[in-house]
Amino acid sequence: MVANYVIGAALTEATWHRFADPEARAAARAHVAANAGAYPTLDASGHLDGARWDDDVLFEEGLNGILLAAARAGGTVSKLVLRNPTEF
C-alpha cells in the first residue's frame, strides 16, 4: 500500500511539474468542483488547489493517513506520524 501511494504521488507530482500548465490544473480543479458528487474525496481534500496545499505537505498528510490506518488495523508501524496531524 505504501509503495503504491509513493509511486502514485511521484507520478502525479512529476506530471504536474513537467507540464507546468496552470490552466490545466485550474481546469482539473474546476472539473472536480463541478462534479463533487463523483469526486468527493478529491473535492474535500483540495488536492488540486496549489494555494491550499504544498506538494510536500499533501504527500505527508496522505502518508500519515495510510500509516495511521495501518496501525488502527493492527499493523506494525515503527514511526506513525511525520508531522503532528493536529497542526493542520
Secondary structure, 3 states (H helix, E strand, C coil): CHHHHHHHHHHHHHHHHHHCCHHHHHHHHHHHHHCCCCCHHHHHHCCCCCCCCCHHHHHHHHHHHHHHHHHHCCCCCCCCCCCCHHHC
